[in-house]
Amino acid sequence: MKNEHERYNLANQRKLVGVLQILGALGVIISFFFSQPLLCLSSAGLELLMLAGFVVRLKIKDSFLQSLPSFFYAVLSFYVCYAALIDL
């Protein structure tokens, strides 16, 4: 992953991105048992991270197929957030 972040020209933000991804994932896992608003907030945060990853991949001229996983996870996170909002 270190090499990938260097390829994205984001080597200095690698730790921040990792911490945000871990916090988002923990928030989603914990909120399934305790809090719908936290589920929406956590999944929205992950959605933004994945959309940013998708944009970065397109910006560095990766193919759409190489960029597709980040887009898929952004859509999945959006769905989780939307479903959590409906259940509020």
C-alpha positions in Angstrom: 0.0 0.0 0.0 2.9 2.3 0.6 3.9 2.1 -3.1 0.3 2.6 -4.2 0.0 5.8 -2.1 3.3 7.0 -3.7 1.8 6.3 -7.1 -1.2 8.4 -6.2 1.0 11.2 -5.0 -0.6 10.9 -1.6 2.3 9.4 0.4 2.0 12.0 3.1 -1.7 11.3 3.7 -1.3 7.5 3.9 -1.7 7.3 7.7 -4.6 9.7 7.8 -6.5 7.7 5.1 -5.8 4.4 7.0 -7.0 5.8 10.3 -10.2 7.2 8.7 -10.9 3.8 7.0 -10.4 1.9 10.3 -12.6 4.4 12.2 -15.3 4.2 9.5 -15.2 0.4 9.5 -15.3 0.2 13.3 -18.2 2.7 13.3 -20.2 0.6 10.9 -19.5 -2.6 12.8 -20.4 -1.1 16.2 -23.4 0.8 15.0 -25.1 -2.4 13.6 -25.7 -3.3 17.3 -26.2 0.1 18.9 -27.0 3.2 16.8 -28.6 3.9 13.5 -27.4 7.5 13.2 -23.8 6.3 13.8 -24.3 3.7 11.0 -25.4 6.5 8.6 -22.5 8.7 9.6 -19.9 6.0 9.4 -21.1 4.7 6.1 -21.3 8.2 4.7 -17.7 8.8 5.7 -16.6 5.6 4.0 -18.6 6.6 1.0 -16.7 9.9 0.7 -13.4 8.1 1.1 -14.2 5.7 -1.6 -15.5 8.4 -4.0 -12.2 10.3 -3.3 -10.3 7.1 -4.1 -12.3 6.7 -7.3 -11.5 10.2 -8.4 -7.8 9.9 -7.6 -7.6 6.7 -9.6 -9.3 8.4 -12.6 -7.0 11.4 -12.2 -3.8 9.3 -12.4 -5.2 7.7 -15.6 -6.0 4.2 -14.2 -8.5 2.4 -16.3 -12.2 2.3 -15.3 -11.8 -1.4 -14.5 -9.0 -0.6 -12.1 -11.1 2.1 -10.6 -14.3 0.1 -10.4 -13.7 -1.4 -6.9 -13.6 2.0 -5.2 -16.7 3.1 -7.1 -18.5 -0.2 -6.1 -17.7 0.3 -2.4 -18.8 4.0 -2.6 -22.2 2.8 -4.0 -22.4 0.1 -1.3 -21.7 2.6 1.5 -24.3 5.0 0.0 -26.9 2.1 0.1 -26.0 1.3 3.8 -26.4 5.0 4.7 -29.6 5.3 2.8 -31.1 2.2 4.4 -30.1 3.5 7.8 -31.8 6.8 7.1 -35.0 5.0 6.1 -35.0 3.0 9.3 -34.6 6.1 11.5 
